[in-house]
Every structure is written in C-alpha cells, then in structure tokens.
Amino acid sequence: MPLKSDSEIEALVPLFEYLESLTGRASIADLDRAMRSIDVTVEDLAEHIRYCDEHYKRNLIREGRWYQAYALCWKSGQRSPIHDHTNTTCGVRVLAGRGVETIYEPSPCGQMMAVQSRPLNVGDICASQDSDTHQISNLQPAGQNLITLHIYSPPLREFHTYSATDGTVNRVRDVGNGCCEVVETMDIAEFMKR
C-alpha cells in the first residue's frame, strides 16, 4: 500500500517508509531499531484508539505486503492469551499506560509455565518471533488504560494460543477486522512433537 500524504500519520512516516521497503521478513534487530527511531504519541493515533469491554481491541492502522501495524487498546484487567508469532516477527511499543510482558515455556507436565515477567512502561519495546511465547497484560488499577503499537512482519495470519491450565494449544487464524478464529485444538505434547 503506497504512502498517502493526505491521511498519513506524520510520526509514523519513517516507520512506514522502512516497512514499505521490505522485500522479506523484518529481523527483530531491524524492527526494534525502526520502532525506537520514531516519536509517536497516542494523539498521533487518535483515530485508531478504540476499546472493547470484553477483551483488548486490535485496531488496524495499516497493512502492506510485508507488515501489519496495529494500535492495541487494553482496559484494566485485560490481557492477551498466551501466544506465539508463527512465522512472524513482532515488535510492541507502549504508547500509554503500563503493561506487563510475561514469557512462557512448556513445563515437564505439559502445561505452560511463566518464567519471567517484566513491566513495560511508556516508550518500552519488546520484540519476539516464531515460537517465542508470551502474554501482554494491563494490570493497572481500574480506569487506567494501556495503548500499544504492534508491528508484525510479515502480517500475522496464523499463530498459536496456549492454555495455562489444561495443556492444550489452539491454532488460530486471523480472519480480518482484528478478529481471529480457532481452527484446531491439540494437546501440547502432540504439538511439541511437530
């Protein structure tokens, strides 16, 4: 999708120029560097800031052949499922509020185990890819929202979510408009053999 001068988010122009120049998947190092190089605020993304009472809300900003850019909006207590980024590099930058990233690994009994948590403050960036498994949460007091900018390269079409309690993994497909559907559920031990 070519750059549009009439509706461009000025603060994201350098990032979109980099993303539009991609001829393949972005590396974690390059995506991290590109996300650190921009000076973007919540006000810059005002038209993409929308919340949902039931779950965090994914708001598409822009999509190209080798990327997707989303503004994710989280009310207090909302969190992503435990998930990976199958065949995709993901960069997350906090624009408002304070998030928490929790890293997971499979335990010997087959359930997912949290191995590290860290706060994500305004301006902080976390990046992951492929089978890196994490969860993003807004654990702030009621009424304090979290807004994050997410870049996926290439677009995140399919990924896995992991149950924290029953040892299952879901293969999930993006169906557009920020919505996803489960296409397969399997036991984590079976999944790990693949």
C-alpha positions in Angstrom: 0.0 0.0 0.0 1.7 3.3 -1.1 2.1 6.1 1.3 -0.8 8.6 1.3 0.1 12.2 2.1 -3.5 13.3 2.7 -4.1 10.9 5.6 -0.6 10.0 6.7 0.2 9.8 10.4 3.2 12.1 10.3 5.0 10.5 13.2 4.8 7.1 11.5 6.1 8.1 8.1 9.7 6.9 8.8 8.5 3.6 10.1 6.1 3.1 7.2 8.9 4.0 4.7 11.1 1.3 6.3 8.2 -1.2 6.3 7.2 -0.4 2.7 10.9 -1.0 1.6 10.9 -4.6 3.0 11.3 -7.4 0.4 11.1 -10.1 3.1 10.5 -10.5 6.8 12.0 -7.9 9.1 14.6 -9.1 11.6 14.0 -8.5 15.3 17.0 -6.2 15.5 15.9 -4.1 12.5 12.3 -3.9 13.6 13.4 -2.9 17.2 15.6 -0.2 15.7 12.9 1.2 13.5 10.3 1.3 16.3 12.8 3.1 18.6 13.5 5.7 15.9 10.0 7.1 15.8 8.5 9.7 18.1 4.8 8.7 18.1 2.1 9.6 20.7 -1.4 8.5 21.4 -2.6 11.7 19.9 -1.0 10.7 16.6 -3.1 7.6 16.6 -6.3 9.1 17.9 -8.4 7.8 15.0 -7.3 4.2 15.8 -7.9 4.3 19.5 -11.0 2.1 20.2 -11.7 -0.1 23.2 -13.9 -3.1 23.9 -15.4 -4.0 27.3 -14.9 -7.8 26.9 -11.3 -8.0 25.6 -8.4 -6.0 24.3 -9.1 -4.4 20.9 -6.9 -4.7 17.9 -7.2 -1.7 15.6 -5.6 -1.9 12.2 -3.6 1.2 11.2 -2.1 0.0 8.0 -1.1 -3.2 6.2 1.4 -3.9 3.4 2.8 -7.0 1.8 5.5 -7.5 4.5 3.8 -5.9 7.5 0.8 -5.0 9.6 0.6 -2.1 12.0 -2.0 -2.2 14.8 -2.9 0.0 17.8 -4.0 -2.3 20.6 -6.2 -0.9 23.3 -6.4 -2.5 26.7 -8.7 -1.7 29.6 -7.6 -2.5 33.2 -7.5 -6.3 33.7 -7.4 -7.2 30.0 -4.7 -9.5 28.7 -3.8 -11.3 25.5 -3.9 -15.1 25.5 -0.6 -16.8 26.0 0.6 -16.9 22.4 3.4 -17.2 19.9 4.0 -15.4 16.5 4.2 -18.3 14.0 6.5 -17.3 11.0 6.3 -13.6 12.1 8.5 -11.0 13.8 6.5 -8.9 16.3 7.5 -5.5 17.8 5.4 -3.9 20.6 5.9 -0.3 21.8 4.0 1.1 24.8 2.4 4.5 24.0 0.3 5.0 27.1 -0.1 3.2 30.5 1.9 0.4 31.9 1.8 -3.1 30.6 3.4 -6.4 31.7 5.0 -8.9 29.4 5.2 -12.5 30.8 7.4 -15.1 29.0 6.3 -18.7 29.0 7.8 -22.1 28.3 6.3 -25.6 28.4 6.8 -27.3 31.8 7.7 -31.0 32.2 4.0 -31.8 32.9 2.9 -30.3 29.6 1.3 -27.0 30.9 2.7 -23.6 30.2 4.9 -22.1 32.9 5.7 -18.4 33.4 9.5 -18.0 33.5 9.8 -14.2 33.5 7.6 -11.1 33.8 8.7 -7.5 33.3 6.9 -4.1 33.3 6.5 -2.3 30.0 6.5 1.5 30.5 5.7 4.3 28.0 8.4 4.1 25.3 9.5 0.5 26.1 9.7 -2.0 23.3 9.5 -5.8 23.4 10.1 -8.0 20.3 9.6 -11.7 19.6 9.2 -14.1 16.8 8.1 -17.6 15.8 7.8 -19.9 18.8 8.7 -17.2 21.4 5.7 -17.4 23.7 4.4 -14.5 25.8 1.4 -12.7 27.2 0.8 -8.9 27.4 -1.4 -7.7 30.2 -2.8 -4.4 31.6 -2.7 -5.0 35.3 -3.1 -1.3 36.3 -5.9 -0.1 38.6 -9.4 0.2 37.2 -9.8 3.1 34.8 -6.2 3.1 33.7 -5.8 2.1 30.1 -2.9 0.7 28.1 -2.2 1.5 24.4 0.4 -0.3 22.4 1.7 -0.1 18.9 2.3 -3.5 17.3 4.2 -4.2 14.1 4.1 -7.7 12.6 6.4 -8.7 9.7 5.1 -10.4 7.6 1.4 -10.0 8.6 0.3 -12.3 11.4 -2.0 -14.7 9.6 -1.8 -17.6 11.9 -0.4 -18.2 15.4 -0.9 -20.5 18.5 -2.5 -19.7 21.8 -1.7 -21.8 24.9 -3.9 -22.7 27.8 -2.4 -22.0 31.2 -4.4 -24.8 32.8 -5.3 -27.8 30.6 -2.2 -28.4 28.4 -3.9 -27.5 25.1 -2.8 -25.4 22.2 -5.1 -23.7 19.7 -4.0 -22.9 16.1 -5.6 -19.6 15.4 -6.2 -17.8 12.1 -6.7 -14.0 11.6 -10.0 -13.5 9.8 -9.7 -9.8 9.3 -11.1 -6.7 11.1 -8.9 -7.5 14.2 -10.8 -10.8 14.7 -9.4 -14.4 14.9 -10.9 -17.9 14.9 -9.6 -21.2 16.3 -9.1 -23.7 13.5 -7.5 -26.6 15.5 -7.1 -27.6 19.2 -4.4 -30.1 20.2 -2.6 -31.4 23.3 0.6 -29.5 23.9 2.7 -32.7 24.0 1.3 -33.6 20.5 2.1 -30.0 19.3 5.7 -30.1 20.6 6.4 -33.3 18.5 5.6 -31.4 15.3 
